[in-house]
Structure formats: C-alpha cells, structure tokens
Amino acid sequence: DDKTSEEKLTFDGKETKSETWNSSRTTTAKWSEKNDTLFIDSKVLFNRGGNIFETTLKEVWTLKQYGRILAIEQYSKSARGERKISLIYNKL
C-alpha cells in the first residue's frame, strides 16, 4: 500500500518537527540569498522493534535557466551507507 505524509516547513532556517508512522523528523529549510536555491536538511529517527536508527538527509533544490530547469541533489547517510541522487527536470 502507498503511504502519504504531509510536512509543513518554514523556509527561514527554523527547525520544524514532525511525526509519521514509527519515525520522528527534524527539518530546516532555507532559501539562498538569490531565492533560486532551497536547502533542506533533515534528521529522521526510525523505531524498528525498539531499536532506533538515524538517517541524515541533505537536499538542494535549484531553479536554473530562468526557471526552465529544476535540479535536485539528494544526499542521505544511514546505517545502510551513503547515497547520492541527482535529478534534473526540464520544463516542457
């Protein structure tokens, strides 16, 4: 089954907290000075059978070429290792 969660963020660097399923998440989000890049940093604590696991997430969302391209860089680190994902979306 698909699960959906909702998270409300402020974009001024203030910490927000949310709870979903068996996890708690602390997030900060802040725009760059030029308002073309959004930086999102999160720490998620998962409870699996009474064991707590931590995942750190860093995301950078950037509008490029006058908003015609959205580039998203995602980095995560957990007990399972590190992962980096780059996504590029072109406006049609």
C-alpha positions as CSV (number, residue, x, y, z in Angstrom):
1,D,0.0,0.0,0.0
2,D,1.1,3.5,-0.7
3,K,1.6,5.8,2.2
4,T,1.4,9.6,2.2
5,S,2.6,12.0,4.8
6,E,2.5,15.8,5.0
7,E,5.2,18.0,6.3
8,K,4.9,21.8,6.8
9,L,8.2,23.7,6.5
10,T,9.2,27.3,7.1
11,F,11.8,28.5,4.6
12,D,13.7,30.7,7.0
13,G,16.0,28.1,8.6
14,K,13.8,27.5,11.6
15,E,13.6,23.9,12.9
16,T,10.3,22.0,12.3
17,K,9.4,18.6,13.8
18,S,7.0,16.0,12.5
19,E,6.0,12.5,13.5
20,T,4.9,9.8,11.0
21,W,4.4,6.1,11.5
22,N,7.4,4.9,13.5
23,S,9.6,7.9,13.0
24,S,10.3,11.4,14.1
25,R,11.8,14.0,11.7
26,T,13.6,17.3,12.4
27,T,14.0,19.6,9.4
28,T,15.4,23.0,8.5
29,A,14.8,24.7,5.1
30,K,16.2,27.9,3.9
31,W,16.3,29.8,0.6
32,S,19.6,31.1,-0.9
33,E,20.2,34.9,-1.0
34,K,19.1,34.9,-4.7
35,N,16.0,32.8,-3.9
36,D,16.9,30.3,-6.6
37,T,18.1,27.5,-4.4
38,L,16.3,25.8,-1.5
39,F,18.5,23.9,1.1
40,I,16.7,21.2,3.1
41,D,18.4,19.4,6.0
42,S,16.7,16.6,7.9
43,K,17.4,14.1,10.6
44,V,15.0,11.1,10.8
45,L,14.9,8.7,13.8
46,F,13.2,5.4,13.0
47,N,11.9,3.0,15.6
48,R,12.1,-0.6,14.4
49,G,11.3,-3.2,17.1
50,G,12.5,-0.9,19.9
51,N,15.8,-0.2,18.0
52,I,16.4,3.4,17.0
53,F,18.0,4.1,13.6
54,E,19.1,7.6,12.4
55,T,19.1,8.8,8.8
56,T,20.6,12.2,7.8
57,L,19.2,13.9,4.6
58,K,20.5,16.9,2.7
59,E,18.7,18.2,-0.3
60,V,19.5,21.1,-2.6
61,W,16.7,22.3,-5.0
62,T,17.8,24.8,-7.6
63,L,16.0,26.6,-10.4
64,K,18.2,27.1,-13.4
65,Q,17.9,28.8,-16.8
66,Y,15.2,31.2,-15.7
67,G,13.1,28.5,-14.1
68,R,13.2,26.2,-17.1
69,I,15.2,23.5,-15.2
70,L,14.7,22.2,-11.7
71,A,17.8,20.4,-10.4
72,I,17.5,18.4,-7.2
73,E,20.6,16.9,-5.4
74,Q,19.8,14.5,-2.6
75,Y,22.3,13.0,-0.1
76,S,21.5,10.6,2.6
77,K,23.5,8.7,5.2
78,S,22.3,5.9,7.5
79,A,23.5,2.6,9.0
80,R,23.0,1.2,5.5
81,G,25.5,3.5,4.0
82,E,25.6,6.7,1.9
83,R,23.6,7.6,-1.2
84,K,23.6,10.5,-3.6
85,I,20.9,11.1,-6.2
86,S,20.8,13.8,-8.8
87,L,17.5,14.7,-10.5
88,I,17.0,17.1,-13.4
89,Y,13.6,18.2,-14.6
90,N,13.1,20.2,-17.8
91,K,10.0,22.4,-18.3
92,L,8.1,21.4,-21.4
